[in-house]
Amino acid sequence: MVTDIPTAEGVVRGHRGRRVLRWRSIPYAAPPVGELRFRAPQPVRPWSGVRETTDFGFAAVQHRDGARIGPRYIQPTGEDCLTLNVTAPAAPSSAPRPVMVFIHGGGYVFGTSALGLYSGARLALRGDVIVVSMNYRLGAFGYVDFSEFSTAARTFDSNLGLRDQVAALEWVQRNIAAFGGDPGNVTIFGESAGGHAVVSLFATPAAAGLFHRGIAESPPADWALTADEGRRFARLCLEKLDVAPGDTATALTALSANDIRKGVSRAIGKVLWEQPGSFPIAPVADGDYLPRTPIDAFADGSAQALPLIIGTNRNEGTLFQRFDRSLPTTEEQLHTALTRCGGSELERRVVAAYPGYPARKVAVRMGGDFVFWRPTVEVLAGHSRHAPAYSYRLDFSPRAVRIAGFGATHALDLIPVFGGVDSSVGRVLTAAGGYRGFLAVQNEFQDNWLSFARTGKPLASWPEYTEQRRSTRIMDHPARVEVDPDRTKRLTWEGVRVPALT
């Protein structure tokens, strides 16, 4: 099978895997290095001849452990990371295939599209679709707004990670037809920060027309900074970088990528420690590229009126309680976050909705609901007034995962979505039981995701979400529909927003 594909920028050569064709690390923008550091993505310089795309290039700059893609292999990281991957069924098709573009998570500070699960081979074969996955700039290089420090000689742009995602979608529009895909039928989907990217793209005018529907899995949907918050955090980053005020433009260009990463990591840590519930690495509602925060855009109808699936996992917080303290899952953290959101009265109201608090298990559930479920419900309410919206919640978890105390934790949905129940990871998770149930949940996810990608609607068994009924598909074994699940908790969280960054 020929894997040489002519793109608008030049010919790329992929490789044939088992029943699929793959192209890896195709550049969708110029390397953002040197004078292009902290600048909006620029066009790729066309090349002559054939470009080999059989191996992965760099992951975005991050702590090396975030780019681990195997037990013994960590992907190299670097600023030259603006690439994407394409996976397509090897069998010929008589018509252009639907396209599913995946945006990885990792809190906007770690992750890579090179993770084996994200290749989408099983999803592509099951649904006869083309799967695209992208890298985008992370942390300091993608989500800190240094634009205040632009000079006549050196410009710094805002929302670089978001701009990268738009540039990748523009590449899809230019080139995916050459791979057998339909540029008129593009679904974006992502998990965690990737799910947040999906809701952000709905609110980004530059993304209009580049995709036709979206799936947001476990998005912390009200992460966003105002312009003032973005400036304050950028100044904190410069303080941690020990950059003199009059030397900012020169220093940000000359410092090594790793020095910048480490300095900004110190600034992130300070915010997370002192202001639980706030998260400083997020798009900035600058009034220009991102006119309004995504949560406000959904509320007022200025987000793109396209079909949206959005949902969370029942036990989002357990993963963070065990491995990552960036989310409020302890009594102390929750007290600070809730009182910053609405004072002692809000804290009393929320605590009353979680019987057993402050028991550890209940506090972790509260923290997960606060960060993920609370804003997801707000997106559903706002978007359902203007466009089709579909709500889900993952409740199922294999026995070994429950025994370990995780339940349906954050990111567990990625395994069934990408068809990983029969992978090595899936086999480990189901070694103590639950294989048939997990496989049924995988079928439920994939059948609905693929139906949505083809038609803009999930299966008929999944009704639209409305504010009158709030129908939610419960991903369990068996799956079911519940009307307004956890209504008391929903009403308790109504109107609560993530606390402002000070």
N, C-alpha and C positions, 0 to 999 in steps of 0.2 A: 504494500500500500504506500503510495507517494505521500510524504508528509511535508513536502516543500509547498509553502503557501505564500502567495504574493500579497503583502499588505501595502498600505499607502506609504509606509516608510521603507520598505524593502522586503526581500524574501526571507522567510523564517523556516528553519528545518526542525521538525520535532522527531518523535520516535513512536513506534507502535508498541503498546503494551498488550495485555491480555484483553482482546476485544475492544480496546479503546486506543485512540490516538492522543498524544500529549505534547504540548508545547510549553516550555517552562521559561520563566523570567524574560518574557518579551517586554522591551521597554515601551512604556506608554507616554513618557515625558523625558526630557533631558535630565542627566544626572544633576541633582540640586547641590552642587559643590562649588567651592570658591565664592565668586561673586553671586552665584545663584542660591547660596545658602540663605534660608529664611525669605526666599522669594517665591511667588506663585509659580507653579509648574510651567515650564517652557516647552515648546515643541521638540520632538525628537529630531535629531539631524539624520536625514535619510542615509542609508548605506548602500553600497554596491555589493554584488555577489550574494552569497547565501549566508545568513547568520544562523549559527547553531543554537538551538534552544532546547537542548536535551538535558541540561543540568541547571540547577538553581544557582542564582547569583547571591547577592547579599540580602539579608533581612535588614529591616530598618534599625537604626542605632538604638540600643537598649542594653540593659544588663544581660550578660551572656546567657544566663540561665533561662531568660525569657524566650530565647531562640532555640531551645532544645527541641529537636524533632525526632529524637530516638533515644533509647537508653544510653547509647555511647556516642551520640553525635549531636553537636551543637552547630547550627548554621552560622557561618561568618556574618558579621554585621558591618554595615557601612552606610555612608550617606547616599551612595549610588544604589538606591533601592527601589526606584519607581518602576516596578515591573509587574506583570500579571501572567497568569497561567491559564491555558485553555485545555479542557478535556472534552473529547467528542467521541461518540460511538464510531467504531471503525466501519460498521456496515453502512452502505450507501443509503441515502434517503431521497425519496421522490419530491419532498417539499422541504423548505427551510425549517430547521428545528427551533423550538422555543429556547431562550437563553436565560440561564440563572446565574446571576453575578453575586458571589459570596464575599462578605466583608468580615474579616476575622475580629475577634474580641481581644481583650487583654488590658482593659482599663485605659486604653490610649497610651500605654507605656510599654507594653511588651506584646509579643506574638508575631506570627509569620504565616504567610500563605503556603509555605513549603511543608507544613504539617501533613503527614500522609492522609489523615482522615479528610482533609479539605480538598483533596484532588477531585472528589466528586465522581469517581469512576462508577461506583455502584448506583448512585443517583442518576447519572447520565444514561446508564444501560437500562435501568428499570423504567425510566420515563421517556427515553429517546429524546433527551435534551442535551444542550451544550452547557457545561459548567465553566464559569470563569471565576478565578480567585485573584485577589490583588494584594500587593503591599502598599502601604502609605506611610508617610512620615509620622513618627510617634514622639511622645514626650516633648522635650525642649524644642525639637525640630518641627513638630507638627501642630502643637497645641499651646504654645506660649506666644502671646501677642506683643512683639517687640516694635510694632509699627510706630509707637510714640517716639522712637529713637532714630527714625529715618532722617537722613540728611540730604542735601542737594546731590551729593555724590553717591549715596548708598541708601537704597530703599529696603524697608522691611515690610512684608505683607502679613496680613492676618489670616487666620483660619486655614493654615497650610495643609493640614491633614484632610480637611473637608474639600479643599480645592483639588488635592490629589485624587480623591475619590471621584470628583466630577470629571477630571481629566481622564481617568480610567474608563468611565462611562462614555466619554466622547470617543475614546479609542474603539470601544465596542461598536458604537454607531458607524465609525469609519470602516471597520475591518471585519466584523464578525461574519458578514455574509460570505467572505472568502473561506471561512471554516465550516460553512454549511448552516450558520445560524440566521435567525430572523431578527434584524435590528428593530423591527416593528413590534416585537413581542419579547420584552426584556423584563425580568423580575429581579429585583434586588433583595437579598436576604442576608441577615447577619445576626450574631449572637453577642450578648453583653454590650461592650463598647461598639461592636459591629452592629448590634441592634439599634443602639443609639445613633450610629451613623445613618442607618436607614431612616429613622424619624427626622434626623437633621436634613437629609437630602430632600425629604418631602417639603421642608421649609426653606429650601435654598433655591432662589429664582434661577440661578445658572444651571441647575439640574433639570429644569422643566423640559420635557420632551425626550429626555435621555433614558427614561425607564417608564414602565406602564403599570406597575404594581409593586408592593413591597411586603416583606415578612420580617417583623422585628421580634426576635427571641430574647426574652429577659433584658429589655433595655432599661437602664436607669434614665428614664425618658426626660426628667427635668434637670439633668446635668446641663449647665450652660452658664457662662459668665456674662454679665453686662459689660459694656465697654469700660466702665470705671473699675469693675472687679478685675478685668483683664489687665488693665494698666497697673493696678496695685500688685497683682501677682507677678507681673513682669519685673517690677522694681524689686520685689523680694528676691526673685531669681538673680538679678544683677548683684544684689547684696551678697547672696551666697556664692556668687562667682567672683566676688571681690573686684568688681569692675568699677573704675572711677567714673563719675557722672559724665565728664566731658570726653570720655574715651570709649563710649559704648559701641559706636558703629565699627571702629577699628577692632576692638576686642572681640565682638561677636563674629567677626569675619576671620580673625587670626587664631583664636583659641582652638585647641584640638576638640574634635567631636566628643571624645570621652570626657574631657574636662568639663565641657558644657553639660553633658549628661549627668555627671556626678553632682555638679553644683545645683542644677535644677532638681535633682532627686532630693537634695537636702531641703530645698524650698518646699517641695511636695510633702516631705515628711513633717515639716514644721506645721503646715496647715492641717494635715490629717491628725496630728497629735493634739493641737490646740483647738481645732474647730471640727469635731466629729460631725459627720453628716454633710459637710461641704466637700466638694472635690474640685481642685483647681485646674486639672488637665481636661479641658473640654472646649468645644467651640465657643466663640465669643459673638454675642449678638451686637455686632459693630454698627448696625444701622445701614450697612452697605452690602457686603457679600452675604451676610446672614442678617436680614433686617430685624427679625424678632426671634426670641428664643423658640425652639421647636414646640415646647408645651403651650406657649402663647399662640403660636401660629395655628395649632390644632384647635385651640379654644375659639379663636375668632374666625376660623375658616379660611385663613390666608395660606395654609398648607395646600399642596397639590391635592385636588379632589380625585384621588386614585384609590383603587381597592387596597385594603391593608389588613393583613393578619398580624395580630400582636398578642403576646401572652407571656406567662412566667411559669416558673416551677414552684411547687408547693413549699419546698424547703430551701429556698435560695440561700439563706444565711449560713447554713451549716458549713459549707466549703470555706467561707471567709473566717468563721470562728476558729476553724482548725488551722488554716494556712496563711491567712492574709488579714491583718488587723485594720485594713483601710476602711472597712465598713463598720458602723456602730452595731455591735452585737453583745456588748456588756451593759450592765446596769449603769455604770458610770458614763459610758459613751452615750447611751440612749438618753440619760438625764440631760446631758449637755446639749445634745442635738435637739431634743424636743423642747426644752426651755428656750433655746435660740429660735426655734420655729414659731412658738406661740406662748411661751411662758408656762407657769406652773399649772394654769387651768387646762391647757392642752395636754400636758403630761398626765394630769389626773384622768382626763377623759380617755386617753389612749390606754393607759394602764388598766382602766376598768374594762376595756374591750378585750383584754388578754388575761383571762383568769389563770392564776398560778404565778403570774409575774411577781418577783423577779427571778423565778427559777431559771436556770441556765437555758434549758430547752425552749422555754417560752420567750426569753429575751432574744435568743437567736432568731426565732420565728418573727418577732416584732421587727428586728433589724432588717431582715430580708424583705418583709412587707414594706417597710419604710422606704427602702432604696429602690425596689423593683416593682412591686405590685401596686403601691399607692399611685405613682405617676402613670403607670400603664392604664389603670382605670380612668384616669383623667384624659389620657389620649383617646381612649375608646369613646368616652362620652362626647368629647368635642368633635372627633372625626366622623362619628356615626351620624351627626346632623348634616353632613355635607357629602359623604361618599360611603360606599359599602365598607363595613368594618366587621371583623371576625375575631372573637376572643377565645383563648384556650388557656388551660392550666395543666401542666404535667404533674400527675400524682403518683405514677408508677415508679418503683425502683426495685431492682433485683434484691433478693434476700441478703446477699453479702453486703450490699451497700447499706441496707437498713441495719444490719447487725453492727456495722462500723459506725453507725450513728449519723449517717448523712441523709438518708431518705432521698426524695426527689430533689437533689441539690442543684446548685448553679452549674450549668454546662453539661449536665447529664443528657439533656435533649440532643446534643450534637451527635451522640452515638446513633440513635435511631434515625435522625434526619439524614445522616450521610450513609446509612446502611451498614453500621459497624457492629451490629449484634453478633455477626459471625466472624468478626475480626479477632485478633489475639486479645485485645482489650475487652471486647464483648464476652469472649469465652471466660476470661478471668472473673469478670463481674457476675457471670451467671453460673460459676462453678458450684456454688452452694444452692442453686435452684433459681427459678424464675426465667429460664430460657424461653419457654413458650409464651409467657406473658410479655417479655421484652420484645420478642419477635412480633407479636400482635401490635404492640405499641409502635414498633418500627413501621409496620405496614400502614398503620393509622396516620402517622406523620407523613410518610412518603406519598401515600395515595392522595392525601389532601394537599400537600405542597405541590405535587406535580399537576393535579387538577387545576389548582390556582394558577400555576405557571402557564398552563395551556389556555385556560378559559377566563381567568380572572375571578373564578369562584372555587371554593373547596367543594367536596362532595355534598350531595343534597341533604345528607344527615346532619350537616352543620349549619344551623340558621344564622342569619346576620345578627349582629349585636345592635340593639336599640336601647335608648335610655328607659323605655317603658318595660322591657323584659330582661335586658342584660344577659342574653343567652350565652353560655360559655361551654365550649367543648372540653370535657375532662379527658385527658389522655391517660387512660388506665386500662386495665384488663378485667372486664370489658370497658370500652369507651362509652361515654354517655354525655348528655347535655344537662347542665344544671342552670336554673334561672337565678341570677343574682347571688352567686355563691359568696358566703361570708359577708352577708349584707350589713350586719352590725359593725364589723370592722371597716367596711367600705364607707359607711356614713361617718364613722369616727375620723377617718383620714380626709374626708372631703374638704377641699380648700387648703390643705396643708402643702406647702412648697419647701423644697430643699433650702436650708438657711443660707442667707447671703454671706459671701466671703468678705471678711473684714480685714 
